[in-house]
Amino acid sequence: MLPAPPNFFIIAGPTAVGKSAIAVAVAERCGGEIIGADAFQIYRGLDILTAKPSPELRARMPHHLIGEIPLSQSFDVAQYLALAHERIAQVRARGHIPIVVGGTGLYLRALMRGLADLPGADPDLRIALEARPLADLQRHLCELDPACSASIDLQNPRRVIRALEVCLLTGRPFSSFREEWSADSSPRCGVVLTLDRETLHARIALRTTAMFEAGVVDEVSHCGELGPTSGQVLGLRELRALVRREITLAQCSEALAQSTRQYAKRQMTWFRREPALELIDIASLSTDELINRLTAQAATIKAP
C-alpha cells in the first residue's frame, strides 16, 4: 500500500540560507500559513540568538510553533509532532496550505514518517547518565553502538544520553531503530534550499555580526532560567563565556560563526540523505523564479 500523500509542504534548508523570507513569500502567493520546525525557535525568548523570523515577516503571515514554549520547559520530538499535527489540521480547516519551515531534521522526519517505536525516558537511569562526564558517555555509546556514535552529534549531551538510554533499556543498538525508521517509504513532500559553501559561510558571517549589533549579548545575559533542551541553543555556550569575561568579543564572534558553520554542515548531511525532499540550489534561480516554483509545488497540497 502506498503511503498517503502529505497534507503539508516543507521548505527546509541549513541555517542562514534564507528560508524564512522565501517561505513567507510563497505562503502569500498560495494561501498558506507557516508552521515552524526548529527545535529552538519554538521557545519563547532568545529571539536574536535563535534567528527567529523578523517581526515584519511574522506580521505578513500567520506563524505557528515559533516562540510558544517557555525556555524553562523541556521539549522533545514527540511533543513537537503532537503540536504540529494539531496546527496542520487547524490550518487546513481554514482552507489554507500548511507550509512547514525549518532545519531540525528530527522534527521534519517525524512529520514525514512518524516516530520510531522507542521506549520512554527512565527517570532513574536518566539521572545516572546525566551525572556522568560527556567523554565517559561517548565512550560507552561507542562500545554499545558504533554505528550510532558515527551518525549523531556526540557533542550534544542530550542526544548522547538519549541514545545510551535506548541501548540500555532495550538491549538493542539505538541505530537499529533509526534504520527501521529511515527505511519507510515517503512521498515527495517538500524542498531543501541550498547554497554553495562559500556563499553560505558568507551569510553566516553577516548574520553573526548582525546578531551582536542587535544585542544578542544582552539577550543572553537576561534570558532567565533555561531548561535542559533550551540550554542547548546554538551559540549559548560561547555567549555565556563572553558574559563571564572568559573570552573576548572577537573570540566569541568567531566561535559562534564556527559553531554555526559546523551546524549547517550537519544539517546538509542529513538533508542529502532524505529522498522525500528535493534539493534546490537557490543561486541557480532568480528570487521570483524560486518563489514561483515553490508556490506551484506548494499549491499541489490541496486544502480540504
C-alpha positions as CSV (number, residue, x, y, z in Angstrom):
1,M,0.0,0.0,0.0
2,L,1.4,3.4,-0.9
3,P,1.7,6.0,1.9
4,A,-0.9,8.7,2.0
5,P,0.1,11.9,0.2
6,P,1.4,14.7,2.5
7,N,-1.0,17.3,3.7
8,F,1.7,19.9,4.2
9,F,4.6,21.4,2.2
10,I,8.1,21.5,3.6
11,I,10.7,24.3,3.0
12,A,13.9,23.1,4.7
13,G,17.5,24.2,4.5
14,P,20.6,24.9,6.5
15,T,20.7,27.8,8.9
16,A,21.2,31.3,7.3
17,V,20.1,30.1,3.8
18,G,17.1,32.4,3.8
19,K,14.2,30.1,4.4
20,S,12.0,32.5,6.4
21,A,11.6,35.3,3.8
22,I,11.2,32.8,1.0
23,A,8.5,30.8,2.9
24,V,6.5,33.9,3.7
25,A,6.5,35.0,0.0
26,V,5.4,31.5,-1.0
27,A,2.7,31.5,1.6
28,E,1.3,34.8,0.4
29,R,1.0,33.6,-3.1
30,C,-0.5,30.2,-2.5
31,G,-2.7,30.9,0.5
32,G,-0.6,29.3,3.2
33,E,0.4,29.6,6.8
34,I,3.8,28.9,8.3
35,I,4.5,26.1,10.8
36,G,7.9,26.2,12.4
37,A,10.1,23.1,12.5
38,D,13.0,24.4,14.6
39,A,14.0,22.9,17.9
40,F,15.0,26.3,19.4
41,Q,12.8,28.8,17.6
42,I,9.9,27.1,19.2
43,Y,10.9,28.6,22.5
44,R,9.6,32.0,23.8
45,G,12.7,34.1,24.2
46,L,16.3,34.3,22.7
47,D,14.8,35.6,19.5
48,I,18.1,37.1,18.3
49,L,20.2,34.0,19.1
50,T,17.8,31.5,17.5
51,A,17.3,33.8,14.5
52,K,13.5,33.7,14.6
53,P,11.7,35.2,11.6
54,S,11.6,39.0,12.0
55,P,8.6,40.8,13.4
56,E,8.0,42.2,9.9
57,L,7.8,38.7,8.4
58,R,5.6,37.4,11.1
59,A,3.2,40.3,10.7
60,R,2.8,39.4,7.0
61,M,1.7,35.8,7.6
62,P,0.5,33.7,10.5
63,H,3.4,31.7,12.1
64,H,2.8,28.7,14.4
65,L,5.2,26.8,16.7
66,I,7.5,29.8,16.9
67,G,8.0,31.5,20.3
68,E,5.4,29.4,22.1
69,I,7.2,27.2,24.7
70,P,8.8,28.7,27.9
71,L,12.5,28.5,28.0
72,S,12.4,26.6,31.3
73,Q,10.3,23.8,29.8
74,S,11.8,20.6,28.4
75,F,10.6,19.8,24.9
76,D,11.1,16.8,22.6
77,V,10.2,15.5,19.2
78,A,7.1,13.6,20.4
79,Q,5.7,16.8,21.8
80,Y,6.6,18.7,18.6
81,L,4.8,16.1,16.5
82,A,1.6,16.3,18.5
83,L,1.5,20.1,18.3
84,A,2.5,20.1,14.6
85,H,-0.3,17.7,13.7
86,E,-2.8,19.9,15.7
87,R,-1.7,23.1,13.9
88,I,-1.6,21.4,10.5
89,A,-5.2,20.3,11.0
90,Q,-6.2,23.8,12.1
91,V,-4.6,25.5,9.1
92,R,-6.2,23.1,6.7
93,A,-9.6,23.6,8.4
94,R,-9.3,27.3,7.5
95,G,-8.8,26.3,3.9
96,H,-5.1,27.2,3.9
97,I,-1.9,25.3,3.0
98,P,0.4,24.4,5.9
99,I,4.0,25.3,5.0
100,V,6.4,23.7,7.4
101,V,9.7,25.7,7.6
102,G,12.8,24.8,9.5
103,G,16.1,23.0,9.7
104,T,15.7,20.5,12.5
105,G,15.9,17.2,10.7
106,L,14.5,15.1,13.5
107,Y,11.3,17.2,13.6
108,L,10.9,17.0,9.8
109,R,11.5,13.3,9.7
110,A,8.9,12.7,12.4
111,L,6.4,14.7,10.4
112,M,7.1,12.7,7.2
113,R,7.4,9.3,8.7
114,G,6.1,9.3,12.3
115,L,8.1,8.3,15.3
116,A,10.2,5.2,15.8
117,D,8.8,2.8,18.5
118,L,11.3,3.9,21.2
119,P,10.9,3.4,24.9
120,G,10.0,6.4,27.1
121,A,12.6,8.0,29.4
122,D,13.5,6.2,32.6
123,P,13.9,8.8,35.3
124,D,16.4,6.9,37.4
125,L,18.6,5.9,34.5
126,R,18.4,9.4,33.1
127,I,19.6,10.9,36.4
128,A,22.5,8.4,36.5
129,L,23.5,9.2,32.9
130,E,23.3,12.9,33.4
131,A,25.7,12.6,36.3
132,R,28.5,11.1,34.2
133,P,31.0,13.2,32.2
134,L,30.3,13.6,28.5
135,A,33.5,11.8,27.5
136,D,32.5,8.8,29.5
137,L,29.1,8.7,27.9
138,Q,30.7,9.0,24.4
139,R,32.9,6.0,25.1
140,H,30.1,3.9,26.4
141,L,27.9,4.7,23.4
142,C,30.8,3.8,21.0
143,E,31.1,0.4,22.7
144,L,27.3,-0.3,22.6
145,D,26.5,1.2,19.2
146,P,29.4,2.2,17.0
147,A,27.1,3.0,14.1
148,C,25.1,5.4,16.2
149,S,28.2,7.1,17.5
150,A,29.2,7.9,13.9
151,S,25.8,9.4,13.0
152,I,24.7,11.6,15.9
153,D,26.2,14.8,17.3
154,L,28.5,13.5,20.0
155,Q,29.0,17.0,21.4
156,N,25.3,17.2,22.3
157,P,24.9,15.6,25.7
158,R,21.1,15.3,25.4
159,R,21.4,13.2,22.1
160,V,24.2,11.0,23.6
161,I,22.2,10.4,26.8
162,R,19.0,9.5,24.9
163,A,20.9,7.1,22.6
164,L,22.6,5.4,25.5
165,E,19.2,5.2,27.4
166,V,17.6,3.4,24.5
167,C,20.5,1.0,24.2
168,L,20.4,0.1,27.9
169,L,16.6,-0.1,28.1
170,T,16.1,-2.3,25.0
171,G,19.3,-4.2,24.7
172,R,19.4,-3.1,21.1
173,P,21.5,-0.5,19.4
174,F,19.8,2.8,19.0
175,S,20.9,2.9,15.4
176,S,18.7,-0.2,14.7
177,F,15.6,1.9,15.4
178,R,16.9,4.7,13.2
179,E,17.5,2.3,10.3
180,E,13.9,0.9,10.6
181,W,12.6,4.4,10.7
182,S,14.6,5.6,7.7
183,A,13.6,2.5,5.6
184,D,10.0,3.6,5.5
185,S,9.0,5.0,2.1
186,S,7.7,8.5,2.0
187,P,6.3,10.5,-0.9
188,R,8.0,13.7,-2.1
189,C,6.6,16.5,0.2
190,G,9.0,19.4,0.0
191,V,12.3,21.0,-0.8
192,V,15.7,21.8,0.7
193,L,17.1,25.2,-0.2
194,T,20.9,25.0,-0.7
195,L,23.8,27.3,-1.4
196,D,27.5,26.6,-2.2
197,R,29.6,26.5,1.0
198,E,31.4,29.8,0.4
199,T,28.2,31.8,-0.1
200,L,26.5,30.1,2.9
201,H,29.5,30.8,5.1
202,A,29.5,34.5,4.0
203,R,25.8,34.7,5.0
204,I,26.6,33.1,8.3
205,A,29.3,35.7,8.9
206,L,26.9,38.5,8.1
207,R,24.2,37.2,10.4
208,T,26.7,36.6,13.2
209,T,27.7,40.3,13.0
210,A,24.0,41.4,12.8
211,M,23.3,39.4,16.0
212,F,25.8,41.3,18.0
213,E,24.6,44.6,16.6
214,A,21.0,43.6,17.6
215,G,22.0,43.0,21.2
216,V,22.4,39.2,21.5
217,V,24.9,39.6,24.4
218,D,22.3,41.5,26.5
219,E,19.6,39.0,25.4
220,V,21.6,36.1,26.8
221,S,22.6,38.0,29.9
222,H,18.9,38.4,30.8
223,C,17.3,35.3,29.4
224,G,16.4,33.8,32.8
225,E,16.1,30.1,33.7
226,L,16.7,27.6,30.9
227,G,15.6,24.0,30.7
228,P,17.6,21.0,29.6
229,T,16.5,21.5,26.0
230,S,16.7,25.3,25.6
231,G,20.1,25.1,27.3
232,Q,21.5,23.5,24.1
233,V,20.7,26.5,21.9
234,L,23.5,27.0,19.3
235,G,25.9,29.7,20.5
236,L,24.7,29.9,24.1
237,R,27.9,28.4,25.5
238,E,30.1,30.9,23.6
239,L,28.0,33.9,24.6
240,R,27.9,32.9,28.3
241,A,31.7,32.6,28.2
242,L,31.8,36.2,26.9
243,V,29.4,37.4,29.6
244,R,31.7,35.7,32.2
245,R,34.6,37.5,30.5
246,E,36.4,34.3,29.8
247,I,36.8,35.2,26.1
248,T,36.9,38.4,24.2
249,L,34.1,39.7,21.9
250,A,36.2,38.8,18.8
251,Q,36.8,35.3,20.1
252,C,33.1,34.9,20.9
253,S,32.1,36.1,17.4
254,E,34.4,33.7,15.6
255,A,33.4,30.8,17.9
256,L,29.8,31.5,17.2
257,A,30.3,31.7,13.5
258,Q,32.3,28.5,13.6
259,S,29.7,26.6,15.5
260,T,27.0,27.8,13.1
261,R,29.1,26.6,10.1
262,Q,29.5,23.2,11.7
263,Y,25.8,23.0,12.4
264,A,25.0,23.9,8.8
265,K,27.3,21.1,7.6
266,R,25.5,18.6,9.8
267,Q,22.1,19.8,8.6
268,M,23.1,19.3,4.9
269,T,24.5,15.8,5.7
270,W,21.0,14.9,7.0
271,F,19.1,16.6,4.1
272,R,21.1,14.9,1.4
273,R,20.0,11.5,2.8
274,E,16.3,12.4,2.7
275,P,14.7,11.3,-0.6
276,A,11.4,12.9,0.2
277,L,12.9,16.4,-0.1
278,E,14.1,17.9,-3.3
279,L,17.4,19.8,-3.2
280,I,17.3,23.2,-4.9
281,D,20.3,25.4,-5.4
282,I,18.8,28.8,-4.9
283,A,21.7,30.5,-6.7
284,S,20.6,28.9,-9.9
285,L,17.3,30.8,-9.9
286,S,16.2,34.4,-9.5
287,T,14.2,35.1,-6.4
288,D,11.0,35.4,-8.4
289,E,11.7,32.2,-10.3
290,L,12.3,30.4,-7.0
291,I,9.2,31.7,-5.3
292,N,7.0,30.9,-8.4
293,R,8.4,27.3,-8.5
294,L,7.8,26.7,-4.8
295,T,4.4,28.3,-5.0
296,A,3.4,25.9,-7.7
297,Q,4.7,22.9,-5.7
298,A,3.0,24.0,-2.5
299,A,-0.3,24.5,-4.4
300,T,-0.4,20.8,-5.1
301,I,-1.0,20.3,-1.4
302,K,-4.8,20.7,-1.6
303,A,-6.6,22.2,1.3
304,P,-9.9,20.5,2.1
